[in-house]
Amino acid sequence: MHSSERPRAEYIRSTFDRIALRYDLLNRIISFHLDTYWRNKAVNAALRPGARSVLDLGTGTGDLAFAAARAIGDDGRVVGLDFSHEMLRLALGKQKHDLSGRKTMYLQATALAAPFRDASFDAVLTGFVLRNVSDLTLFFKEAYRVLKAGGRLAALDMFPPSSFPFSFFYSLYFHRVMPWLGARIARDPEAYRYLSSSVRGFHSPEDVARMIANAGFIDVRVRKFLNGAVCLLTGNVPVQH
Ligand SMILES: C[S@@+](CC[C@H](N)C(=O)[O-])C[C@H]1O[C@@H](n2cnc3c(N)ncnc32)[C@H](O)[C@@H]1O
């Protein structure tokens, strides 16, 4: 990681360390439980038939990793990587109670220098992480590097919706109600102000799709939910790379 990116990465890591305990509950409340539906869509998009090895970048409390573990065969393996110790601690706690937990393992590291050999995974997943990453070009380059030829990337995130009137009501909810909920439930208004401002200042899904294509992925697609407030971006590694 470049030295100028460290303070931002450190701020993000400590923010997630602080909100880890309330993260799952707030996710369900804020998204009206739709986050589970979107995660399943991402898993279905990432897993080709026969996929056995999956990497979840920025796994947090592991929900996307568990969804992937439920979807792959018994001989499949899912690695969840995150730089927040507290988020991973919760993922490990859930691992014991999830039937597919034995197919998952967790690792504390940065996604910008993933500690894996080239061409290690059939699929790379990432959910609600992109907005927090200081260098998206490097992030997608790493995802590409660790994927096998023919491997798939599925990236889920929140974006500022553009069409009125949805964008108006969304803005009201996301920038007023969400920080209020964050203050009440997670008792951390600053963290939830950060999360809503990270969406406001984020790229368009089309810009992110271009970054994915620039990293070498082909067949890059954007699927929009809720008027583009949540998008699923997918791309494939060419069979000969
Ligand atoms: C909003 S949470 C998403 C967690 C999970 N993927 C989900 O779907 O609920 C973002 C996670 O990304 C992690 N993260 C952000 N930047 C990272 C990086 N450069 N390397 C590793 N983890 C990162 C944070 O620590 C946090 O746990």
The ligand as an SDF file (V2000), in Angstrom:
LIG
                    3D

 27 29  0  0  0  0  0  0  0  0999 V2000
  -19.3460   -2.3350    4.5410 C   0  0  0  0  0  0  0  0  0  0  0  0
  -18.3330   -3.6370    5.0890 S   0  0  0  0  0  0  0  0  0  0  0  0
  -18.8870   -4.9730    4.0780 C   0  0  0  0  0  0  0  0  0  0  0  0
  -18.7450   -6.3210    4.7320 C   0  0  0  0  0  0  0  0  0  0  0  0
  -19.3080   -7.4960    3.9460 C   0  0  0  0  0  0  0  0  0  0  0  0
  -18.6380   -7.6640    2.6740 N   0  0  0  0  0  0  0  0  0  0  0  0
  -20.7950   -7.4090    3.7410 C   0  0  0  0  0  0  0  0  0  0  0  0
  -21.2480   -7.6670    2.6270 O   0  0  0  0  0  0  0  0  0  0  0  0
  -21.5000   -7.1340    4.7040 O   0  0  0  0  0  0  0  0  0  0  0  0
  -16.7800   -3.2500    4.3380 C   0  0  0  0  0  0  0  0  0  0  0  0
  -15.6530   -4.1380    4.8260 C   0  0  0  0  0  0  0  0  0  0  0  0
  -14.5280   -3.9590    3.9630 O   0  0  0  0  0  0  0  0  0  0  0  0
  -13.3580   -3.9770    4.7590 C   0  0  0  0  0  0  0  0  0  0  0  0
  -12.2980   -3.3090    3.9800 N   0  0  0  0  0  0  0  0  0  0  0  0
  -12.3260   -2.0610    3.4590 C   0  0  0  0  0  0  0  0  0  0  0  0
  -11.1880   -1.8100    2.7750 N   0  0  0  0  0  0  0  0  0  0  0  0
  -10.4320   -2.9400    2.8740 C   0  0  0  0  0  0  0  0  0  0  0  0
   -9.1440   -3.3000    2.3820 C   0  0  0  0  0  0  0  0  0  0  0  0
   -8.4070   -2.4580    1.6580 N   0  0  0  0  0  0  0  0  0  0  0  0
   -8.6660   -4.5280    2.6810 N   0  0  0  0  0  0  0  0  0  0  0  0
   -9.3960   -5.3940    3.4240 C   0  0  0  0  0  0  0  0  0  0  0  0
  -10.6190   -5.0990    3.9300 N   0  0  0  0  0  0  0  0  0  0  0  0
  -11.1300   -3.8890    3.6390 C   0  0  0  0  0  0  0  0  0  0  0  0
  -13.7690   -3.2740    6.0380 C   0  0  0  0  0  0  0  0  0  0  0  0
  -12.9180   -3.5880    7.1200 O   0  0  0  0  0  0  0  0  0  0  0  0
  -15.1890   -3.8080    6.2410 C   0  0  0  0  0  0  0  0  0  0  0  0
  -15.2160   -4.9630    7.0310 O   0  0  0  0  0  0  0  0  0  0  0  0
  1  2  1  0
  2  3  1  0
  2 10  1  0
  3  4  1  0
  4  5  1  0
  5  6  1  0
  5  7  1  0
  7  8  2  0
  7  9  1  0
 10 11  1  0
 11 12  1  0
 11 26  1  0
 12 13  1  0
 13 14  1  0
 13 24  1  0
 14 15  1  0
 14 23  1  0
 15 16  2  0
 16 17  1  0
 17 18  1  0
 17 23  2  0
 18 19  1  0
 18 20  2  0
 20 21  1  0
 21 22  2  0
 22 23  1  0
 24 25  1  0
 24 26  1  0
 26 27  1  0
M  CHG  2   2   1   9  -1
M  END
$$$$
